[in-house]
Amino acid sequence: MQFVPEREIEQVEKPYNGQTVRKIRFIVREPGTDNNSEKSFDVGKRSARLIIAKLKEGHTSLKIERIGSGKDTLYIPTPVVPSAQ
């Protein structure tokens, strides 16, 4: 995913299993799609800390790996290094 750093990261509330939970919303683009449009990507606080750390290092293109499910879902970001030509 290509994170859009100039867009504000915000906290949102979403329903989950009859409760309201807080998520961190990032605006992203998916490279390779026809329209390259922006969409939201909502994650929990633990995943958000990992993603924000990579963004602070200057990485905006990240491969996201999902581990777990439900409340135990964790998204692990890995920087995507452009191939040298």
N, CA, C and O of each residue as an XYZ file, in Angstrom:
340
protein
N       0.840     -1.178      0.000
C       0.000      0.000      0.000
C       0.883      1.238      0.000
O       1.955      1.263      0.604
N       0.417      2.236     -0.673
C       1.118      3.525     -0.705
C       0.391      4.442      0.272
O      -0.746      4.844      0.025
N       1.051      4.774      1.386
C       0.437      5.649      2.379
C       0.584      7.090      1.916
O       1.606      7.462      1.339
N      -0.428      7.890      2.166
C      -0.458      9.287      1.732
C      -0.108     10.142      2.951
O      -0.987     10.486      3.741
N       1.196     10.492      3.107
C       1.630     11.171      4.330
C       1.061     12.575      4.507
O       0.970     13.070      5.630
N       0.683     13.211      3.416
C       0.159     14.572      3.554
C      -1.286     14.592      4.072
O      -1.803     15.648      4.434
N      -1.927     13.430      4.104
C      -3.281     13.330      4.651
C      -3.192     13.047      6.144
O      -2.330     12.289      6.589
N      -4.068     13.647      6.899
C      -4.035     13.536      8.354
C      -4.425     12.128      8.809
O      -5.363     11.532      8.280
N      -3.701     11.612      9.787
C      -4.050     10.350     10.434
C      -5.075     10.707     11.507
O      -4.847     11.613     12.308
N      -6.206      9.996     11.525
C      -7.236     10.348     12.490
C      -7.739      9.133     13.248
O      -7.585      7.995     12.804
N      -8.343      9.394     14.396
C      -8.926      8.339     15.198
C     -10.416      8.289     14.890
O     -11.082      9.325     14.878
N     -10.949      7.085     14.640
C     -12.364      6.918     14.329
C     -12.961      5.861     15.245
O     -12.246      5.022     15.792
N     -14.271      5.910     15.405
C     -14.971      4.896     16.178
C     -15.794      4.051     15.230
O     -16.487      4.572     14.356
N     -15.712      2.729     15.411
C     -16.416      1.803     14.542
C     -17.107      0.746     15.398
O     -16.602      0.373     16.457
N     -18.267      0.260     14.939
C     -18.927     -0.823     15.686
C     -18.224     -2.159     15.442
O     -17.823     -2.462     14.318
N     -18.080     -2.952     16.501
C     -17.481     -4.287     16.385
C     -18.111     -5.176     17.450
O     -17.980     -4.909     18.645
N     -18.791     -6.229     17.018
C     -19.459     -7.169     17.937
C     -20.341     -6.467     18.967
O     -20.311     -6.799     20.152
N     -21.120     -5.502     18.505
C     -22.046     -4.809     19.394
C     -21.411     -3.749     20.273
O     -22.100     -3.138     21.090
N     -20.112     -3.515     20.127
C     -19.433     -2.486     20.901
C     -18.817     -1.467     19.951
O     -18.626     -1.732     18.765
N     -18.516     -0.314     20.494
C     -17.815      0.700     19.712
C     -16.333      0.619     20.052
O     -15.952      0.676     21.221
N     -15.498      0.485     19.019
C     -14.046      0.413     19.228
C     -13.380      1.572     18.500
O     -13.900      2.079     17.506
N     -12.232      1.981     19.005
C     -11.478      3.067     18.379
C     -10.419      2.478     17.468
O      -9.702      1.550     17.843
N     -10.328      3.024     16.276
C      -9.348      2.609     15.285
C      -8.591      3.844     14.810
O      -9.068      4.970     14.947
N      -7.421      3.619     14.258
C      -6.625      4.691     13.667
C      -6.783      4.570     12.154
O      -6.577      3.498     11.585
N      -7.148      5.666     11.514
C      -7.413      5.663     10.071
C      -6.269      6.308      9.306
O      -5.876      7.445      9.570
N      -5.744      5.543      8.346
C      -4.739      6.027      7.411
C      -5.396      6.135      6.038
O      -6.310      5.372      5.725
N      -4.942      7.065      5.230
C      -5.399      7.161      3.840
C      -4.316      6.520      2.985
O      -3.141      6.871      3.090
N      -4.725      5.568      2.130
C      -3.775      4.806      1.326
C      -4.236      4.741     -0.131
O      -5.395      4.994     -0.460
N      -3.277      4.392     -0.982
C      -3.546      4.083     -2.395
C      -2.997      2.690     -2.642
O      -1.971      2.317     -2.072
N      -3.659      1.925     -3.476
C      -3.147      0.614     -3.834
C      -2.495      0.698     -5.200
O      -3.187      0.859     -6.205
N      -1.161      0.590     -5.255
C      -0.477      0.639     -6.544
C      -0.948     -0.510     -7.435
O      -1.266     -1.600     -6.959
N      -0.983     -0.243     -8.713
C      -1.388     -1.273     -9.662
C      -2.860     -1.270     -9.983
O      -3.284     -1.959    -10.911
N      -3.662     -0.512     -9.240
C      -5.079     -0.426     -9.573
C      -5.253      0.613    -10.670
O      -4.436      1.523    -10.812
N      -6.308      0.471    -11.431
C      -6.531      1.345    -12.587
C      -6.647      2.819    -12.218
O      -6.025      3.670    -12.853
N      -7.439      3.123    -11.197
C      -7.699      4.533    -10.903
C      -6.793      5.100     -9.809
O      -6.768      6.314     -9.606
N      -6.040      4.234     -9.091
C      -5.117      4.701     -8.055
C      -5.807      5.624     -7.058
O      -5.207      6.581     -6.567
N      -7.092      5.327     -6.756
C      -7.860      6.198     -5.874
C      -7.499      5.966     -4.414
O      -6.975      4.913     -4.049
N      -7.782      6.947     -3.599
C      -7.485      6.880     -2.180
C      -8.612      6.154     -1.456
O      -9.781      6.255     -1.829
N      -8.232      5.419     -0.410
C      -9.233      4.785      0.442
C      -8.713      4.767      1.865
O      -7.530      5.007      2.105
N      -9.591      4.485      2.803
C      -9.182      4.467      4.201
C      -8.735      3.063      4.607
O      -9.231      2.065      4.085
N      -7.798      3.004      5.538
C      -7.271      1.766      6.079
C      -7.276      1.933      7.595
O      -6.472      2.688      8.141
N      -8.187      1.225      8.276
C      -8.368      1.373      9.714
C      -7.697      0.222     10.455
O      -7.911     -0.944     10.124
N      -6.887      0.552     11.455
C      -6.168     -0.457     12.232
C      -6.244     -0.109     13.714
O      -6.587      1.013     14.086
N      -5.920     -1.085     14.548
C      -5.858     -0.863     15.991
C      -4.610     -0.078     16.375
O      -3.745      0.198     15.543
N      -4.540      0.270     17.639
C      -3.436      1.113     18.117
C      -2.079      0.429     18.003
O      -1.093      1.081     17.660
N      -2.007     -0.881     18.286
C      -0.713     -1.585     18.199
C      -0.190     -1.560     16.763
O       0.984     -1.271     16.532
N      -1.062     -1.862     15.803
C      -0.655     -1.851     14.399
C      -0.301     -0.439     13.953
O       0.648     -0.240     13.196
N      -1.071      0.543     14.426
C      -0.824      1.937     14.045
C       0.563      2.387     14.486
O       1.245      3.104     13.753
N       0.991      1.968     15.695
C       2.325      2.342     16.175
C       3.408      1.803     15.242
O       4.377      2.501     14.944
N       3.244      0.563     14.783
C       4.225     -0.034     13.876
C       4.265      0.717     12.538
O       5.339      0.974     11.994
N       3.083      1.064     12.016
C       3.004      1.768     10.734
C       3.572      3.179     10.859
O       4.329      3.622      9.995
N       3.215      3.878     11.917
C       3.703      5.250     12.122
C       5.225      5.261     12.237
O       5.873      6.183     11.741
N       5.802      4.252     12.885
C       7.263      4.186     13.005
C       7.910      4.106     11.625
O       8.929      4.753     11.382
N       7.331      3.321     10.724
C       7.883      3.209      9.365
C       7.693      4.511      8.594
O       8.568      4.910      7.826
N       6.554      5.175      8.793
C       6.315      6.452      8.113
C       7.316      7.509      8.595
O       7.800      8.314      7.799
N       7.627      7.506      9.895
C       8.594      8.469     10.436
C       9.992      8.217      9.892
O      10.801      9.141      9.804
N      10.281      6.971      9.527
C      11.579      6.640      8.921
C      11.624      7.081      7.459
O      12.676      7.005      6.823
N      10.499      7.537      6.924
C      10.463      8.023      5.554
C       9.906      7.028      4.547
O       9.902      7.302      3.347
N       9.440      5.889      5.013
C       8.874      4.881      4.117
C       7.382      5.157      3.926
O       6.637      5.217      4.904
N       6.944      5.324      2.695
C       5.513      5.524      2.449
C       4.901      4.357      1.690
O       3.680      4.204      1.669
N       5.729      3.541      1.073
C       5.251      2.363      0.371
C       5.538      1.145      1.247
O       6.692      0.759      1.435
N       4.463      0.541      1.784
C       4.618     -0.544      2.744
C       3.832     -1.777      2.327
O       2.700     -1.676      1.854
N       4.439     -2.929      2.506
C       3.734     -4.193      2.351
C       3.146     -4.489      3.728
O       3.857     -4.434      4.732
N       1.852     -4.803      3.781
C       1.175     -5.037      5.045
C       0.827     -6.518      5.159
O       0.134     -7.070      4.306
N       1.317     -7.153      6.224
C       1.008     -8.562      6.477
C       0.067     -8.635      7.673
O       0.325     -8.053      8.727
N      -1.033     -9.366      7.484
C      -2.021     -9.509      8.560
C      -1.743    -10.793      9.331
O      -1.576    -11.860      8.740
N      -1.697    -10.680     10.648
C      -1.506    -11.826     11.522
C      -2.654    -11.845     12.525
O      -2.967    -10.818     13.127
N      -3.283    -13.003     12.708
C      -4.366    -13.134     13.674
C      -5.705    -12.751     13.072
O      -5.822    -12.492     11.875
N      -6.717    -12.722     13.939
C      -8.058    -12.354     13.496
C      -8.817    -11.720     14.658
O      -8.411    -11.811     15.816
N      -9.917    -11.082     14.317
C     -10.737    -10.432     15.337
C      -9.963     -9.379     16.093
O      -9.219     -8.593     15.506
N     -10.145     -9.369     17.411
C      -9.449     -8.380     18.241
C      -7.953     -8.633     18.320
O      -7.196     -7.753     18.732
N      -7.521     -9.817     17.933
C      -6.103    -10.157     17.980
C      -5.396     -9.937     16.643
O      -4.294    -10.443     16.434
N      -6.023     -9.187     15.744
C      -5.399     -8.910     14.452
C      -4.267     -7.903     14.623
O      -4.412     -6.887     15.303
N      -3.137     -8.208     13.988
C      -2.004     -7.287     13.994
C      -1.513     -7.147     12.560
O      -1.324     -8.144     11.864
N      -1.308     -5.919     12.123
C      -0.793     -5.655     10.781
C       0.682     -5.296     10.899
O       1.045     -4.340     11.584
N       1.527     -6.068     10.227
C       2.969     -5.867     10.277
C       3.427     -5.160      8.993
O       3.294     -5.728      7.909
N       3.963     -3.932      9.090
C       4.427     -3.215      7.897
C       5.880     -3.545      7.560
O       6.731     -3.633      8.445
N       6.147     -3.726      6.279
C       7.501     -3.923      5.791
C       7.728     -2.945      4.643
O       6.936     -2.927      3.701
N       8.781     -2.133      4.688
C       9.031     -1.184      3.589
C       9.225     -1.904      2.259
O       9.867     -2.952      2.192
N       8.662     -1.326      1.208
C       8.849     -1.843     -0.140
C       9.944     -1.012     -0.774
O       9.819      0.204     -0.922
N      11.016     -1.684     -1.145
C      12.162     -1.003     -1.757
C      11.977     -1.031     -3.265
O      11.832     -2.110     -3.839
N      11.979      0.132     -3.930
C      11.835      0.151     -5.382
C      12.990     -0.593     -6.043
O      14.136     -0.499     -5.601
N      12.683     -1.320     -7.089
C      13.728     -2.057     -7.786
C      14.606     -1.104     -8.590
O      14.113     -0.178     -9.235
N      15.911     -1.346     -8.540
C      16.859     -0.508     -9.282
C      16.814     -0.876    -10.759
O      16.740     -2.053    -11.113
N      16.860      0.133    -11.612
C      16.777     -0.133    -13.054
C      18.059      0.239    -13.726
O      18.185      0.089    -14.941
